[in-house]
Amino acid sequence: MKKIFLALIFVFIFFNFSWSEETADYEKWELNALRAETVIQTDRASIEALEKLRAQLVKWRTSFQQLQNENQDRIETIKTQIGSLGPKPESGIDPVQDRRIALDQQLSKLNEPIVRAQEAFNRADGMISEIDNLISQRQATEFLKLGPSILNPLLWGASLGDLFKSLATLSKETSEVLSSSYFQEQISSRLISILLISIFSILLFIYSGSISNQLNAATRRLEKVTDFLSSCVKYLLRYLSIYSLINLAQSLGLFGIRGDLIAENFYLWIGYFIFAFWLVERLQRYWQAAAIDNSTSKSLRNFAIVSPLILVAQDFASQLGRLQLLEQQSFAILSSSMTILAGVMLWRISILIKLIINSDPTSGTLQLKLLGFLRRILLVVAVIAPLIAVIGYINAGTAIALPMIKTLGLLALIVILQRLTFDVYAAILNKSEDEADALVPVLIGFIITISVLPFLAIIWGTRVSSLTELWIQFQDGIKVGESRISPLDFLTFILLFTVGYMLTRVVQSALKGSILPKTNLDTGAQNALVAGLGYIGIFIAALIAISSTGLNLSSLAIVAGALSVGIGFGLQNIVSNFVSGVILLIERPISEGDWIEVSGKMGYVRNISVRSTRIETFDRTDVIIPNADLVSGVVTNWTRGNTIGRVIIPVGVAYGTDTKKVEKILKDIISKNEHVAKDPAPGVVFQGFGADSMDFEIRAILSDVNYMLSVKSDVNHEIVKRFNKEGIEIPFAQRDVWIRNPEVLREV
């Protein structure tokens, strides 16, 4: 008893001590730390007291953490000065010994408060961890606590009687307030204001729908968005009207002393009902297109009443127990009843979800899978929670069933908000519902889902202080080598890299559009220069962004070496293509716009990237060629440096034709073509005697080799025309057939 009494005294002194002005008073910290350690060791304080104690320790820890960062610039300066003095000689006289000693003393003096703050920080952090462990152990013990079973019928009458007795006590307090002279004087003196507030609240509740409908006077483009806003305004006005009435009743002291303590929760309980009705209305509005019958809509409205009713009943019983108006046994029986009712409701909701899945075939596969997964979870909770509550593990059953109801409400809110993002996106861009199903609203919906995870954790029993502690650790960042990277450093990295990337693109655009066209560089050289500048700019931007986070790049040398080995073995082709792409950009054996032939593919080079080159063939198809094939393979570049090229056109004439006449005609035809160069002059070559014809070749230099096919076509047309006019035959294949035994065929 003596230890308990001392612990209570320490807790009282601890909580009534002024902490607001404490920053670095280590004497006061030592006193309060000893008292906090005593409270932890005795383990007699309530969970609420431990939470308050933890909050104060967090304040101390934060102040000590801030002290650790003081004088860092000065310390780095002194360390730099000491480093500039060089190493201390192993023997002989040190010429800068006095200066070295003075700098060491300054450094030691500057480090002293940092070391002390570090020690105090670790002590406070350790006590916070101990408190967290104590609270977790108590919550686990309470969760697995075995209580009375609702299957015992002898407890039913006593529990109901205890409940009615509690309600009678609250009713008696209210009656005493109503009959008191003080209350009557309050009514008399404030009658006008009471009537005005009451009438205003009632009218506000009644006409909230009409007021909110005024927002719907918008174009069809904003119809869905304004409909959402109007529904929010309607239920918000209804909540405010009820809030004003409850506030008026509290100001008059209508509920009595203990009833007033319970009335503080009325705002939350009314919020449950308002929020549930709003969710159901929005879900019904979004599911109008689906084949949902009236019975399903009616079930949704019933759930909007039953779900908050269960939550309010459980909270009300908890408040009665806290005010000692309800026995612990009676509270256990009532909690078991609420858990069983919650299980029945969750079972019915799972059936409703199945009907919705079957009646909405337009939903995507992912939505159907998520709804099916949710339905299975509801079935499991609907069976397990009432079962363990009936056995006697009432706290465990309640901790499973009731948070599941709140989770359903939170999931419904996520669905509504995600649908709102699609509607807003469609309204802004003036698109249809199908066109609005783009990446941007999906990403926003993902952010909304991530942002509600802390609320989901709180619903399932996670303490706010635990989330705060997790956030503090998240802000501290992770340690990489000798550096620590925080989320702020990560955001700085993204910002600097984005700025560097954008500046690189701006410079590239300026060079490509304004500066390089005014130079004598060809198109290939301009493209190579712009691409190379882009790679260098992105590399420099990444280097600056990484350095801004405080990450020591030398600490990544080993990792980079290991990655290099892995890349060398596992990504040989990719690295080879990358290096080949750099060679192509520097050496420029081919350029964008060149007509090349490689690996049996012929076409124009449209783009050279770091891994591959895109060629557009004459069939208007794109062929992706790895850069390594262009560097190590055989490539024919028809337009490298200039567009001059030679065309060869074979021609065959029948035996017996005057060859000189043919040569003259062919020279005359090729010389008149506008694309054929005059110097060197085109020529005709008599190649020899073929199997069916005498073979000639027209050889000419074209000013633009890109017209090779059209020149061939025009020349061939002219050859046919002139040969027909001159009576020159263009032979076809002729064969003599010899029959060895014609007498057999003659008999047949």
Stockholm file with secondary structure:
# STOCKHOLM 1.0

chainA/1-748         MKKIFLALIFVFIFFNFSWSEETADYEKWELNALRAETVIQTDRASIEALEKLRAQLVKWRTSFQQLQNENQDRIETIKTQIGSLGPKPESGIDPVQDRRIALDQQLSKLNEPIVRAQEAFNRADGMISEIDNLISQRQATEFLKLGPSILNPLLWGASLGDLFKSLATLSKETSEVLSSSYFQEQISSRLISILLISIFSILLFIYSGSISNQLNAATRRLEKVTDFLSSCVKYLLRYLSIYSLINLAQSLGLFGIRGDLIAENFYLWIGYFIFAFWLVERLQRYWQAAAIDNSTSKSLRNFAIVSPLILVAQDFASQLGRLQLLEQQSFAILSSSMTILAGVMLWRISILIKLIINSDPTSGTLQLKLLGFLRRILLVVAVIAPLIAVIGYINAGTAIALPMIKTLGLLALIVILQRLTFDVYAAILNKSEDEADALVPVLIGFIITISVLPFLAIIWGTRVSSLTELWIQFQDGIKVGESRISPLDFLTFILLFTVGYMLTRVVQSALKGSILPKTNLDTGAQNALVAGLGYIGIFIAALIAISSTGLNLSSLAIVAGALSVGIGFGLQNIVSNFVSGVILLIERPISEGDWIEVSGKMGYVRNISVRSTRIETFDRTDVIIPNADLVSGVVTNWTRGNTIGRVIIPVGVAYGTDTKKVEKILKDIISKNEHVAKDPAPGVVFQGFGADSMDFEIRAILSDVNYMLSVKSDVNHEIVKRFNKEGIEIPFAQRDVWIRNPEVLREV
#=GR chainA/1-748 SS CHHHHHHHHHHHHHHTSCCTTCSSCHHHHHHHHHHHHHHHHHTCSCHHHHHHHHHHHHHHHHHHHHHTTTTHHHHHHHHHHHHHTCCCCSSSCCTTHHHHHHHHHHHHHHHHHHHHHHHHHHHHHHHHHHHHHHHHHHHHHHHTCCCCCTTCTHHHHHHHHHHHHHHHHHHHHHHHHHHSHHHHHHHHHTHHHHHHHHHHHHHHHHTHHHHHHGGGCSCGGGHHHHHHHHHHHHHHHHHHHHHHHHHHHHHTTTTHHHHHHHHTTHHHHHHHHHHHHHHHHHHHHHTTTSCCCHHHHHHHHHHHHHHHHHHHHHHHHHHHHHTTSSCHHHHHHHHHHHHHHHHHHHHHHHHHHHHHHHHCTTSCHHHHHHHHHHHHHHHHHHHHHHHHHHHTCHHHHHHHHHHHHHHHHHHHHHHHHHHHHHHHHHHHHTCCTTTTCSHHHHHHHHHHHHHTHHHHHHHTTCCHHHHHHHHHHHHHCEEETTEEECHHHHHHHHHHHHHHHHHHHHHHHHIIIIIGGGSSCCHHHHHHHHHHHHHHHHHHHHHHHHHHTTCCGGGGHHHHHHHHHHHHHHCHHHHHHHHHHHHHHHHCSSCTTCEEEETTEEEEEEEECSSEEEEEETTSCEEEEEHHHHHHSCEEETTSSSCCEEEEEEEEECTTSCHHHHHHHHHHHHHTCTTBCSSSCCEEEEEEECSSSEEEEEEEEESCGGGHHHHHHHHHHHHHHHHHHHTCCCCCCCCCCCCSCHHHHHHC
#=GC SS_cons         CHHHHHHHHHHHHHHTSCCTTCSSCHHHHHHHHHHHHHHHHHTCSCHHHHHHHHHHHHHHHHHHHHHTTTTHHHHHHHHHHHHHTCCCCSSSCCTTHHHHHHHHHHHHHHHHHHHHHHHHHHHHHHHHHHHHHHHHHHHHHHHTCCCCCTTCTHHHHHHHHHHHHHHHHHHHHHHHHHHSHHHHHHHHHTHHHHHHHHHHHHHHHHTHHHHHHGGGCSCGGGHHHHHHHHHHHHHHHHHHHHHHHHHHHHHTTTTHHHHHHHHTTHHHHHHHHHHHHHHHHHHHHHTTTSCCCHHHHHHHHHHHHHHHHHHHHHHHHHHHHHTTSSCHHHHHHHHHHHHHHHHHHHHHHHHHHHHHHHHCTTSCHHHHHHHHHHHHHHHHHHHHHHHHHHHTCHHHHHHHHHHHHHHHHHHHHHHHHHHHHHHHHHHHHTCCTTTTCSHHHHHHHHHHHHHTHHHHHHHTTCCHHHHHHHHHHHHHCEEETTEEECHHHHHHHHHHHHHHHHHHHHHHHHIIIIIGGGSSCCHHHHHHHHHHHHHHHHHHHHHHHHHHTTCCGGGGHHHHHHHHHHHHHHCHHHHHHHHHHHHHHHHCSSCTTCEEEETTEEEEEEEECSSEEEEEETTSCEEEEEHHHHHHSCEEETTSSSCCEEEEEEEEECTTSCHHHHHHHHHHHHHTCTTBCSSSCCEEEEEEECSSSEEEEEEEEESCGGGHHHHHHHHHHHHHHHHHHHTCCCCCCCCCCCCSCHHHHHHC
//
